Amino acid sequence: MNEQQNLAGDGTVVQSGQIQVSALSKSFGIGPLRQQVIENCSFTLERGKLTVLIGPSGCGKTTLINLLAGYETPDSGTITVDNVPIKGPNKDRLVVFQETALFPWMTTFQNVVYGPKVRGEKDKRELEDEAMHLLHKVGLAEFRDKYPIQLSGGMQRRCELVRALINRPKIMMMDEPFRGLDAMTRELMQEYYVRLFEENHLTNLFITSELEEAIFLADRLIILSSRPASARTVMEIDLPRPREFKILVTKEYLHYKQQALEILHEEAMKAFSSGCGTAVADFLEAYSEVKPK
């Protein structure tokens, strides 16, 4: 098995890609209304690693993931997957968005198998076995015949995770997928997600505004600057896997969190001075999580 390959939970070989972002810039608008959203941003999504990207609200996180997915084109700079320039969307890069994207007229099972089925990549029996294996992994096997409206928000998120994984992308990208879930469901989703990653080790990019979530999940943490966004800092998160929530009270975890908070504080203050109060609110919320009780 070469360095690009990993084993899925069912023993099949899956590919894992690497994204290189170099001097990326993107702006929107015309004339004096034009706004620079991303400027001279460079980083690497390393093969087989879970990279988490965090930054103040409105700094350009979603714009960045749209560029990586190929939905937007940069004004300047380059994005490559395994040294091949991105020219648009491709099944080697799949995105799970904040909003549910399940087909409401399809059952859980039909939603999961849709991609491989329409591409004719596997025979019916093989596809069903793989889908059920993944649905068992996330506790949805008994809900295979339910429609999205019959599932809770957390169940819909799990279904979307499985639907993405069964397509075996080289890179999985998650755009704040657990935003809006209640605290208990969010914690459950973090647990499912991190276990799936630790099983297949696909290259993952996870975008979040929650620092605790970011450090718990990450192999590498990219902290964005205030707008226009660039990669301010890349932190290597050397916490043991498999990850368990008990690491949230370890000295190592709290050290990483304090480091990240200091950087986020600096960027929030810059955003505030430029008139973006939401970024400061993000920082104050994060800070309150680590203050002594």
N, C-alpha and C positions, 0 to 999 in steps of 0.2 A: 504494500500500500504506500503510495507516495505522500508527500507532505500536504497535498491538497485534499486528501480523502480521509473520511472518518466513517465510523460505523453507526448507523441508526440503531434504535432499540430492537428492531426486528432482524438485525444482522445485515441489512443491505448497506451498500457503500453509498455515501453521499459526498458531494463536492463542497468545498469551502473556498471562497474567493477572498481576494484582498483588494481594497479600494485605496487609491492614492489621490489625495486632493492637493493641488498645488496652486498657490497664488490666486485663489478663487475670488471673484467679485461679482456682485449682482445689485442692480438698482431697479426701481420702478418709478413710473411717472414721466411727465414731459416737461421740459424747460425748467422754470424756477420751482415747479412742484416736484421735481424729481428727487427721490430719496435714496440714499445709499444704504442698503440693508446688510450686505456682506462685503467685506473689503480685505483683500490680500490674506485670505484664510487658507491655511495649509495644515494637513494632518493625514495620518494613515489609519485605516481600519485594518488591523492586523488579522491575518488568516487564523480562523478558529478561536478568536477572542471575542469576549463580550465587552464592547466599548459603549460607555454611557456618555451622553452629551447633555450638559446642563448649562443654563444661563438665565439671566433675568427675563421676565416676561417681555415680549415684543422685541427681543434682540435679534430674531431671525432664524430661530431653530427650525420652524416648519418650512421656511424658504430653503434652508439648507438641505433638508431631507427631500424636498421636491426636486432639487438640482441633482442629488445623488440618484434618485429614482428615474431621472430622465424626463420628468414632467415639465421642467423649466430648463432653459439654456442659459449658461453664464454669460455675462458681458465680457469677461476675460478670465484667464486661468484654465486649468485642465482638471478633468476627473477621469481616471482610468480604472477598469476592473481587470486585474491580472495583466496590466500593461496595455490593455486595449481601450481606446477612448470611448466614453459613453456617447451614444448618438440618439438615445431616446429610451423609452421604457423597454424592459426585457424581462422574461421570466427568471433570469438569473438573479434579479433583485426584486423582492416582494415587500410591500409595505402594509403594515397593520395600522390603520388610522385611529384617531380619537373616536370618531363616530362609527357605529356599526355599519358594515357593508355586506351583511348577509342578504341573500335573495329571499324576500319574505314569502314567496310562493313555493319555496323548496324546503324540504325537511332538513334536519341536522345532517344526516348522512348524504343527502343529495348535494347540499352546499359543500361538504368536505370533498367529495369526489369530482366536483364539477370540472376543475382545471385539467387534471390528467385524463378524464373521460373525453372531453371535447378534443383534446390533442391526440387521442387514441394511443397513448403511450404504454398501456398495460391491458392485459386481458381482464375480464370482469371479475374473476375469482381472485386474482392477485390484488386488484385494486380494493376489493371489499375487505380482504384480509388485512391489508395495510391500514385502511381507514378505521376498521374496528380496533386494531392494535392501538392506534393513536387515541381513539375515543375512550378506550379503557384507561389509558394513561392519565387522562384529564377528567375522569369520572363522568363521562357523557354516554357511555355505551347504551344505557337503558333509555336514553333520550334520543336515540337515532331517528325515530319517526316523528319527533315533535317539530313544529314550525317555530321560527324565531320568536314570534309573538308569545309563544308558550314557554319561553326560556327567560330566566332572570338575566339581568345585565352581566353578571359574572359568567353565567353559562354561555351567553353569546360571545363574550371575549374568549373563552376557552375554545369554542367552536371555530372562531377566526384564527386562533393560533394553530389549531390542527389543520385547517384549510390551507394555511400558508406552508406548514411543514411538509404536507403530503406532496407539494409541488417541488420539493427538494431544491430550493433556491441556493445559489452560492452565498448570497448575503440576505439576511433577514433584517428589515428595518421597522422599528416600532415607534410611532409618533404619539407619545404620551397615551398609550393604549388603555391605561387604568384610571385615567382622569375621570372624575365624576362618580366613581364607585365609592360606596361607603367604606369606612376604614377596615372592617373585618373582611369584606369581599376583596378589597385591594390587597390585603396581606395574603389572602388565599391565592390570588392571581400571581403575586410575586413568587410564591412557593411553587406553583405549577410551572411558571415560566422558567425559573432558575433550574428546576429539575430537568425540564426538557432540554435546556441548553447544555447542562452537564452530561446529558446522555448522548447528544449528537455533535456538540462542539462545532456547529455551523458559525460562520462569521456573523455576529449580531451587532447592530447599532440600535441603542435604546435611548430615546429622547424623553427627558422628564424635567419637571420644575421642582421635584421633591428630592432634597439632598439625601435624606435617609434612605430612600429607595435607590438612589443612584449608587451610593457606596455599597449597599448590600448586594447589588447585582453585579457590579463592574469588575472586570479585569483591568480596564483602563478607563480613567475618567477625564473627559475633555471639558474644560470650563471655558465657555465663550465669554468674550468681552461684551460690554454694552454696545448698542448699535452705533456705527456699523460693526457687525460681528466679525471677529476673528478668533482663532484658537489661542486664548490667553495662556492656558496652562494645560499640560497633559500629566496626570498623576497615575502612576502604576499602583494598583490596589492589590497588595500582596496579602490577601486573607485566604485562609484554607478553603478548599472545596472538598466535599459538597458543603454549600453554605447553609447554615441554620440560623434562626433568628437570635439565638443566644450570643452571636458575635456582636450584636448591637450594644452590648454592655462591656465589651472588652476594651482594654487600653489602646490596642492597635486601631480598632474601628474609630474610637473617639478622637484619636490623633489625626486620622485622615479627615474626619469631619471638621475638626477645628481648623486644619490647614485650608480646606475648601471654603469654609465660612469666611476666613480672612480675605481670600481672593474675591469671593462673591460680594463681600461688603464693599471693597474698593470699587468694583464695577457698578454696584447699586448706587453708590454715591456719585459716580460719574453720570449715570443715567438720570439721577435726580437733578443734578446741576444743569442737565440739558432739557429738563422738563418732563421726564418720565417717572411719575410717582409710583406706578405699579411695580417697578423693579425694586424700589425701596420696601414696599409692602411685602414682596417675596422674601427679602432678606430678613425683615423683622419677624416674619412667621417662622423661618428656618432657625433664627437665633433663639426664639422662645423654646424650641424643642430641646436645646442643650443647656439652658439655664438651670442652675440647681433648683430642685423642687423645695 
